[in-house]
Amino acid sequence: MVPNGWKHKAFGEVVKLSKSKYDPKKSTACFPCIELEHIVQETGQLTGNVPASNLGSTKNKFKAGDVIFGKLRPYLRKYAQPNFDGVCSSEIWVFSPTKKIINPYLFQLVQTNQFISEANKSAGSKMPRADWGVVSEMIFPLPPLPEQRKIAKILSTWDNAISTTESLIDNSKQQKKALMQQLLTGKKRLLDESGKPFEGEWEEVKLGQITEFIKDGTHGTHKRYETGVPMLSAANITKNHKICFEGAPFISEVDYQKIHAKYEISVGDILLTVVGTLGRVAIVEKKERFTLQRSVAIIRASDGVDNRFLMQLFSSNDFNHLLVRKSNSTAQAGVYLGELAKIKILLPAIEEQEKIASVLVNADQETELLEQQLADLKQEKKALMQQLLTGKKRVKI
């Protein structure tokens, strides 16, 4: 049932596709050009643009405040509302609203699951494109203009909060990178328990010298089951140093016992991806039964070496560059364990290792807290959109 004062409308009744074009071969004007890669998925944010005069093909023109939507692979949810005049790829729709809908409300509308669902009823399989004939027939409830303005204003405050939190996350990550560069190289020394800076030279050691063993996952093929013991791959080690079991196949108990007849994966072991996606790292935090594919190596630190320090070192840009240089030149990059063991690192005394690890782990936790806040904000906004854009919850004008 449509809310009082609202009307059911077809999307094509209140929004048209802009027909304004820009041909760099015929125009001397130079506009900033937005390509699909400049639109961040699900955020409405832009990462930049390129001069349109440098491009050879005809583009769609837009004005400041217009809503644009990526019609190629619409499931990527690429939408934006630029605050400048410019042009965009022909793979991006520029919406031209009628007098029945305002751009800020339209911007919120194209983010809804209903709109994305209609856009995904597309043509093509490898390169699916949203079909205007389908999208234009989408029926939705439309409030009067004053209510549109109020709803859009409310939701924009959530967008601002989300954008601010995303900026805080980016800053937190950049600060940590700078801190890693200083602390993991000894350029900056922390204070010891007495309040004095740590002293003493760092020792250059090979990774194989400071580990009990370095072992990669099974090289064999094993039958997969719907239940059993999870077999993790590089895809199950996240950028945030977490072990994720989602999507992992299962092997039988018999195969698990054969693989682990000579060793076990223990709490405190470091998992490092060494095939395909190189350099993702996590620590086994609790006793869980799982095994590993060839793409993940187990590294167990010897006495006198802090595993958290090693994990932070392994996640540094310098170490990742080392892994790339050590990797083979096949289609899927991989690092042999023998080469991994030969990698040289600088190692301070255990007390300094522990202090450095604590500082960097705390930095990770601060970022994780911000990321959780961001996830909560996005979820809350989705719930609010569902209420406001359907009229289930009315606003006061």
N, C-alpha and C positions, 0 to 999 in steps of 0.2 A: 504494500500500500504506500502510495507516494505521500510524503509529509505535507501538511497544510502549507499552501503557498508555493510548493515545488511543482515542477512539471517533468514528466518523462520526455526525454529528447534523444534523438539519434545523434551520435557524435558528428556526423556529416552535416547536420542541420546547423550546428553552432560553431563548427570549426571547418575551415577549408585549407587546402594545401596552397601555400604561396607559390605563385608562378614567376616571381621576380628572379631573373637570372643575371649572372655576371660572366662575361666572356673576356678573358685576359688578352685575347688576340685583337679585340675590338675596342677595349677600354683602356684609357691611360691611368685611371684611378687605381690605387693600391689599397686593398682591404686586408685585414687579418683573416686568415682562413682556418677554420676548425675542421680537422679530419677526425675520423672515428677514434683514432688512438689518443686524441686529446681529451676525450670524455671519459671520466672515471666511472666505472660500473656502479650503479645503485646509489651514487652520491650526488649527482648533479654538478659535480665539480669539474673544472677545466684545468688541464695541466699546461696549456700553452696554445700556440697557433703558429702558422707559417705565413709569409707574405704571399698573397694570392697571385701577384704579378709573376712569381717564379714558377707558377704552375701552367700547364698547357690546356687543361680541360675546363669546360663550362661548369660553373658552380651555382648553388642556390644562394640568394641574398637573404639576409635577415637584418632586422633593426634591433636596437637595444630593447630588452624586455621580451622579445619574441621567445617562444618555447620551441626547442628543437628536439628531435627524437631520431635515434639511429635505427633505420629500418632494416639494415643488414644484421642478421643474427639478433633479432629483437629480444631473445631470451637473456642477452647480456645487460639489458636494462640501462641503456645509455641515453640519458636525457639531460638537458641543461637549459638555463635561461640566461644567456649572456647579457652583460650590462654595457655592451658596445655594439656599434654597427659593424657588420662583417659579412663574410660568405662562408659556406660550408660545403662539404662533399655532397655529391649528388646521391650518396647513400644515406643522407640525413634529411629527414622531413623538416620543413619549416612550417609551423602551423600558423594560419591566419585566422584569428578569432572574429566572430561576428559581434554585434552589439549585445548579444545575449550572455556572453561569458567573458571574464577578464583573464588576462594572462597569468597572474599569480595563482588563480584558482585552477586554471588549465594545467599549470606546472605540477600542481599536487595531483590532479586527476590522472595524468599520464604515468604516475608512479604506482597507481593502484593495481592490485592483482587482476582486477577485471580487465583493465586496459591491456596489461601485459599479456594476459591470456588470449585476448582477441588478436593482438599483434603477432602472437606466435602461431596463429592459424595461417601459416605462411606458405608460399610456393617455393619449391626447391628443397633439396635434401642437404647437399654439401655446402651450399651458400644460401640458406633460407632468407627470404626477404618478407617483411610484413606486407600484407595486401591491403591497399587503401579501400578497395571494394568491400572488404570484410570489416575493417576497423570503422569505416564511416557508418556502418549499420549498427554499431554497438549502442544499445539503449541504456541510458543511465538517468538517475534523478538529478535535476538541476535546480538549485535554489535561486531566489531572486538576487540581483546584483549586490544589495547591501549585505546580505548574508554570505555571499561569496567572498566579499572583501574581509569580513570578520573571520570566517573560517581560514582563509588564506593567511591572514595575519597571525592567527594562533599557531598554525602549522609552521609558519616561517620562523617563529621563535624556537621551535624544536630543531629546525634545520640549522639555525645559528648555533644552538647548543651542540649539535652533532659536529658541525664544522669546527667549532672551537676545540672540542675534545680531540678530533682528528689531528688538529694542529699541535695540540699538547703531546699527542702520541708521537708524531713526527719529530718534535723537538726532543722528547725524551730519548728516542732512538738515536738521534744525531749526537746528543750529549754523551750517551753511552759509548758510541763508536769512538768519539774523541778521547773518552776516559780510557777505553781499552788500549788505544794507540799509545797513551802515556804510561799506563800501569804495566801492561804486558811486555813492554820493552825496557822497563827500568828507567825511562826518562823522568818519571815522577815517582818518588819514593813516599810511601805512607809512613805513619807514625807507629812505632812499636808500643808495647804495653807501658813503657816508662815515659811515653810522650815524645820520644826522640825519633828522628827519621831513621828508617832501616839503613844499615850500612853493609858493606861487603860486596864483592864481585858476584855476579851471576855466573853459573856454570853452564857451559855449552855442552849439551848431551844429545845423544841420538835417542829417538823415541823408544827404540827397542831396548835401550839400557835402563829405562825407568819404568818398565811395565813387566808384569808377571807373564803376560802373554798377549799376543794380538791374533785374533782368530776371526775369520769371516764366516758367514752363514753357509748353509749347505749348498753344494754345487749340483746335487742330485735332483731328479724329478720325482715328485711324490703325488700320489692320487689325492685329489681334493674332495672334501666332504662339506656338508652343511653345518656340521658340528664337529667338535674335536679340539685339537690344540692349535691356537692361532699361529700362522707363519707370517711374520712381518717382513715388509720390504722397505726400501728407501722412502716410499710414499707414506709410510706410517710414522716417520720421524718428522715432526713439524718444525717450522721456522722458529717457534718459541720454545725449543728444547723440550718438547713433550713427546711421549710415546702414545700414539693413537691407534687403537685396535680396530677402528671402523674400516670396513671394506677388506680386511685381511682374510685370506682363505684359511681353511682348516685342514689339518692332516690327522692321520690316525695316531692313536697312542703307541702302536707298535713302531711306526716310522719315527715318532718323536724319541722313543727310547733308543732306537738305532743311532739317530743323529747325535744324541747327547750321552752316548755310552762312555765317552772319555772326558767330558767337561759339562759344567752346568752354567747357566746364566745367573749371576748372583747380584744381590742388592749392592749398589755402588759401582757396578760395571758401567763403562761408558760405551754407548752405541754411536758409531760414526758411519755415515753413508759414504761408500767408496765406489759405487757404480752408478752411472746415470746422473742423478742429482748429487753432486759431491758436496761434502762438508756440513751436512746437517747433523746435529749432535744432541744427545740426551743422556741422562743418567737414569739407570734402573733404580727407582725410588722404593719399590716394595716387591716382595716376593710374589711373582706371578709366573704361571706356566705359559711359555711361548717359545717359539724358535724363530730363526732368521733365514731369509734368503741370502744369496750370494752378495747382494747389494749393500748389506749392512755388516760392519765389522764390530767385534767386541774387543774393547781395550780395558785391561785391568791394571790399575796403577799399583806400583810397588810401594812398600813401606817408605815413608819419607816424601811421598808425592801426594798432594791433595787432588782428588779426582775432580772437584769443582773448579780448581785452577786450570786443570787440563781441559775441561769442558769449555771454559771461557776462551782459552787459547785456541782450541779447535774451531771455535765459531768466529774467530777474528778474520779480517780481510787478508792479512798477511799469510795466515796458515792456509786459507782457501786458495790463494794464489799459488802456494807451494803445491797443493794437491793437484791443481790444474796442470802445473808444469810436470808433475810426476806421472800424470795419467797417460794412458796409451792413446794412440791416434785412431782407434777404431770408431765406428759409428756411435757407439755408446761408450762414453768416456769411463774409464775405470782405473783404479790404482791398485797395483799388486801389493800384497802385504809385506813382501820383502822391501819394496821401495818405501812403504809407509814407515817401516821400522828404522830406515836410514835417515829419515827427516831429522834435522838438527833443530833444537829449540834452546832458548835461554831459560834456565831454571834457578830461581832464588831459593833461599833457605825455606824450610817448611813453614815457619812462622809467618814469613812474608807472603808465601803462597796463600795461606789461609786468610790473611787480611785482605789481599787483593781479591780473592774469590768472594769474600763476604760483601765487599763494596760493589762488585759487579753483579752479584746475585740480587742484592738489594735494588740495584738499578733495574734489573729485569722485573722484579716484583712490582715496582712502581709503574712500569709500562703495562704489565698485566692488569693492574688495578684500573688504569685508564681504559684499557681495551674492554674490560668488563663493564665499565661505566658506559662506554660507547655502545656496546651490544644492548645494554638495558635501555638506553635512549632510543635506539632504533626500534626496538621491540615496542616500547611505549608509544612511539610515534605511529607505528603501524596500527596499533590498537585504536589510537585516537582517530586516525584517518578513517578506519572502518566505521567509527561512530559518527564522525562529523560529515563525511562525504556521502553518507546514506540517509542522513537526517534522523538517525536513531537517537542522537544527542543534539539538541538544538542550542544555538548560541543566542546571547542577548544582543540586540542591535542598539 
